[in-house]
Amino acid sequence: MDAFIIHGGRRLRGTLRIHGSKNASLPLMAAALLTDEPVVLRDVPELSDIQNMCRLLESMGCEARWRVPHSAVTPRVVTVPAKVAVAGGGGGGASVAMGGSSGGGSRKVGAIPRAGSGSIDAMLAPPEDVNELTLHVTDPTSSKADYDIVRTMRASICTLGPILAKRGFARVSMPGGCNIGPRPVDLHIRGLKALGARISLDEGYIVAEAKRLRGARVFLGGPFGSTVLGTANVMSAATLAEGTTIIESAACEPEIEDLARMLNAMGARVTGAGSPRIVIEGVDELHGVDYTVMPDRIEAGTYIMAAAITNGDVILENCPIDSLVAVIDRLQEIGVEIEVPKDDCSKVDRLRETIRVASARRLEPVEMTTQPHPGFPTDLQAQLMALLCLADGNSVITEKIFPDRFMHTAELLRMGANITRNGPTAMITGVRRLIGAPVMASDLRASAGLIIAGLAARNVTTVHRVYHLDRGYERMETCLQQLGADIERVDRD
Ligand code: EPU
């Protein structure tokens, strides 16, 4: 089993390009089940969750073909797909060369250097040499999502809506809980039932049937707010329903907007995505598309915090700053310098920007509560906690999405942090230094938090079980090495 060995204390400097988003890619991939034509997805990250989704789609008769220009992992099949309708997250899919990621940052925070072509406007789309994944349904006879795949990846549930809408039948294994909490799917089921699906549970499988779904008003509010993948499921299914669907209390996350953009480029009629009310007018069929996935806001936020904890100076390209407003706000509050391009309001979405992150002093404490978007994302809570372990005073973090998502605290304590937890709230008293130790990753974002702590800790930190990390961060050790970190991957129990 792989582990990371980190010799902490190196300031991160240099430039990094943010990859395409995992959490946007997964429902986009599932939406390929809605059409008989090929769906080409660009800038899909090479991650184990993505590979698992490919396996799942293949088991449902959807071929998955990769073209990976700079693979660390051997591509499974390499082909160049036929071109279909072109669209792209937040700024068109036409390919514009963005230039390299070379050059290091200096200690002084000055004007952001324009990469490559000399214009940030030229960075609306990713460079030509990004990963390309083509998904094409060639055999629609199997509509089953097997337990063996679903148990490895909870997001498999987002195939339920598309497959039901397109084929009239779905049998999807009920996902279990995971290390961040119980994670029910009642809202997904409620939403699809409202569209007329007959749903039952059979030997751990959700069995859903409907000759054709019917548009309806659907309420997706739950005890912890809306549901991201539930909204993706219902919105995708409603594109092929008869009549109009209105989703009330829809998730407002940027990944839902990205999905709506792609569905519309496939011929769907979705309005309001990104707000709590989404209106979908059903159509008879959807066609193929060539779509560029939005950049990963959680990966961006993670590297921002890695730069901050090491008193680094880092430039991040392809950064979705519009989806990081709450994160940037909290980090600026504690003293991290984040320089973003001037907002002249000429762009609707600022999804592919270049930013500079620097920190030259001890950070201030802060209060933060995780919330649905546009609030502070739960997926960056562990990373912020690691950063606040070294702040000058008492910080308070309240987790309102997954109240038990605190497995990382016990590991941070082993590194000398001072954290007390009371239910969904943790108080972090900043210490002068963290001391490296062997620690155990328990889930994807907890792993990222421990790595951030290790980058700043004295001596050596060994983070075990980084397979959790590989679910959601493409080659993190390579990215951090590129920024000057002393980190290596080893094979260790
Ligand atoms: N919830 C219900 N009933 C449901 C569904 C959700 O009560 O039917 C509750 C959950 O228990 C939770 C809250 O609603 O308390 C929000 O859960 P949500 O359904 O929004 O989570 P999700 O869609 O399953 C996605 C991301 C997660 C991210 C959450 C919250 C993907 C693939 N996953 O999960 O990402 O934490 O939204 O933003 O998009 C990660 O990337 O590490 C990760 C866990």
Residues whose N, C-alpha, C, O or C-beta is under 5 A from the ligand:
A	BS01	EPU	N23 L26 A155 R183 P184 V185 D186 L187 H188 G222 F224 G225 S226 T227 V228 L229 G230 T378 D379 I401 F402 L444 R445
